[in-house]
Amino acid sequence: MKNKLKIVTSMLTVVALSSALNAFEPKKPVCLAPAKPGGGFDLTCRLVSNSIIEAKLIDKPMLVNFMPGGVGAVAYNHVIGARSNDPEMIVAASTGSVLNIAQGKFGEHDETAVRWLAGLGTDYGAVIVKADAKWNTLQELLADLKANPKGFVLGSGGSIGSQDWFKAALIAKAAGIDPKEMKYVAFEGGGEALTALLGGHIQIYPGDIAEFSGQFDSGKYKVLAVLSDERLPGKFKDIPTAKEQGSDVVWNIWRGFYLAPNITDEQYNYWVDTINKLVNTEEFAKERELRGLFPFTKIGKDFDIFIKEETKKFKEMAQEAGLTK
């Protein structure tokens, strides 16, 4: 009997060791940034590729590759069509990605076409005006906007249907204005919009607070509201939220990742477990702060549920704005 137990124990040990040896680990980990170098998707990839090595959670460098096109559409379709079984690759995504998916801008593939991994940081919208503007609160601005909808121009870095446009639309809606009636000017980016604000070409800039951070102490602008649920920490702590000023306008620009659709559960769970470990390290916290992002963490199933809710919300918003049927 003892000999039989020894044999069974030995067999179980061999099986366990074999499973451990065959457990998935990426040999050539890659983060795919669906844009040119230097943008938000590049930032998102660096957030993980740098900190995951520093935290010693993988022992091979994570390369960052770039695939621009359609604000993520080209990469999304490439991953689904050509690399659907690739477990080595994580792909950067953002609020803008899901907004485009909700509007059908990624083609035939919807939000269920990939496996969502994690959201690991966020920025927030903000209502920014010139330092000498007559408004000192969001409600003062909204009152003037409501009284004279055509008298003020909103401008930001994004065309109609983009998340920058939607921030402007939410502000207009808070003032009781049909977003289609607002005067909106699209720029190539936030820097161009800020220049236009200083020049008086626009009067209201619905931007991003972290992106604006470098100009915060310039004395040229003032922030009437941040579009977050609660006040932000650090140097932004004195900026009131739109919600506390009576307008339920919230816009967070989260940054995260998805994985190829046909990887195994073991491969998916490897990345979920690794990211769960990563977010609790000092290396990750330092990298997130360096990238100007605020805490936002949803991983695995929680992130998948969040994505489905975001898509539903954006579909409804696009329909209300007359952008989709």
Summary of the structure (lengths in Angstrom):
residues: 325
radius of gyration: 22.9
end to end distance: 72.6
largest distance: 91.6
contacts: 1054
relative contact order: 0.17
helix: 47%
strand: 19%
